[in-house]
């Protein structure tokens, strides 16, 4: 299968997921819209990583691009925190349809753009103070070189980027610790599998386009791509929590889910903050 065919299959899969996620208890769109002060847990965790690299005013008044924004609840959360000129980009047109509906219901003027995050700078003709992506994003990208260059070009001089995502070691363990079952290092090609469900509750059998294609990206590749694009790395963290519960050993914590006391201490998330030099 060609790369273009793999991307098309993923787009169809995420078009299906968008309908499932928009009605799920996990996203709980109705409750999110009912409370105009609500901010998604994903964005709270992202902001905790990003805040030390922002001015005292925080995200307020800063233009923001959210890459791989899915149905837009996180994007709207950034707007609720005071980000301005907010844009959300995603590969899935059905995800963006839901995002536009949610933003309109919240009274938010957000620009939604359909496109591949690797080539976002080709479809978004402006620069931003802040670019963000997180929670299950970069495994859907075949490579990160173009992605990093695009992020560099989308950042205004002095602008800051944050990626926070599942730690690649979990993918190597197929999210079933504690045995290594797949590649950790990048470059091994796509991992292709079929799954009729998704990460929201009671979703088995709800996805018509079941084929998924993921690509491993180790931390060396992530950081190396950003450095090669001309960005300056300001922080790298391996974090003991994650936003979803892929395996039953995890227990609730303030950030989402973590390992209970007594389990081997492994990273569940990673985060990188990078800046475009002036």
C-alpha positions, -999 to +999 in steps of 0.1 A: +000+000+000+013+035-009+017+063+016-011+082-001-034+051+003-025+048+039-033+084+046-066+081+028-075+050+049-067+070+081-088+099+069-118+076+064-112+060+098-111+094+116-142+105+097-160+076+113-144+082+147-156+119+147-193+108+148-186+083+176-165+107+196-189+136+192-217+116+209-194+099+235-195+103+273-157+108+271-159+140+251-193+149+266-198+178+242-231+189+257-216+193+292-186+211+276-209+236+259-231+240+290-202+253+310-185+282+293-156+281+318-148+244+311-114+236+296-105+201+284-082+180+306-059+177+275-055+214+273-050+218+311-021+193+308-007+210+277-008+244+294+010+231+324+039+222+301+037+253+281+031+280+308+068+284+319+076+294+283+049+320+280+049+356+292+032+365+325-001+370+306+000+334+296-018+323+265-042+353+266-039+375+235-016+351+217-025+338+182-027+300+182-027+272+157-039+238+168-026+210+146-046+177+143-074+194+162-100+166+157-136+177+168-123+209+182-131+207+220-094+213+227-092+241+202-122+258+217-106+254+251-076+274+240-099+301+228-117+301+262-083+306+278-078+338+258-060+327+227-069+349+197-070+344+159-074+307+167-070+282+139-076+244+139-062+220+113-072+184+107-070+158+080-106+146+086-134+168+070-160+152+092-140+160+123-139+196+112-176+196+106-182+187+142-155+213+153-173+241+134-206+231+150-191+230+185-173+264+180-205+280+167-225+268+196-199+283+219-199+316+200-163+312+189-149+326+156-123+299+149-109+292+115-110+255+105-086+242+078-085+208+062-050+195+057-021+172+065-002+185+095+031+178+077+022+204+051+002+228+072+022+258+061+011+252+025-026+257+035-024+282+063-009+315+049+001+332+082+022+329+113+013+324+149+026+332+184+018+296+195+014+262+177+002+232+197-004+195+191-010+167+216-027+135+227-024+108+200-013+129+170+022+122+156+018+084+151-006+093+123+022+111+104+046+090+082+076+112+089+084+143+109+109+163+087+083+181+067+061+185+099+089+202+118+097+225+088+061+234+085+059+243+122+090+265+119+074+284+090+041+287+108+057+302+140+063+339+141+099+348+152+100+342+189+069+320+187+066+288+207+056+253+199+045+224+222+039+188+214+027+164+242+018+129+233+018+093+243+054+081+250+067+060+222+078+032+246+041+025+251+036+018+214+066-006+215+047-024+242+014-023+223+000-005+253+002-038+272+031-035+296+053-052+305+066-069+274+082-053+244+061-063+213+069-038+186+095-012+174+105+016+196+129+032+171+116+050+141+121+039+105+105+005+105+076+014+083+039+016+090+022-005+116-011-016+100-040-031+120-078-033+120-100-020+148-137-016+147-137+005+179-119+036+192-107+049+226-141+062+237-165+040+257-187+013+242-174+019+207-166-017+195-182-022+162-190+014+155-162+022+130-169+012+094-134+020+080-114-003+103-079-001+088-054+021+107-018+029+097+006+043+124+042+052+123+066+050+153+085+082+162+111+079+189+122+109+210+154+112+191+135+116+158+110+142+173+137+164+188+161+159+158+134+170+133+126+201+153+163+210+157+170+204+120+141+227+111+159+255+130+139+255+162+155+259+196+145+232+222+136+248+255+122+218+274+120+180+271+100+160+296+090+124+301+058+124+321+041+099+345+006+104+333-016+102+301-049+115+289-066+082+283-066+047+297-052+022+272-046-006+297-062-015+330-032-011+353-037+027+352-055+045+380-071+080+380-049+110+389-052+148+386-039+148+350-059+118+338-043+083+344-011+071+360+004+039+372-003+028+408+024+027+435+045-004+432+045-007+395+077-001+375+081+037+369+080+042+331+071+073+311+035+075+298+037+108+280+065+130+266+065+167+260+088+190+239+087+228+239+105+246+211+109+282+199+116+298+166+145+322+171+140+359+165 
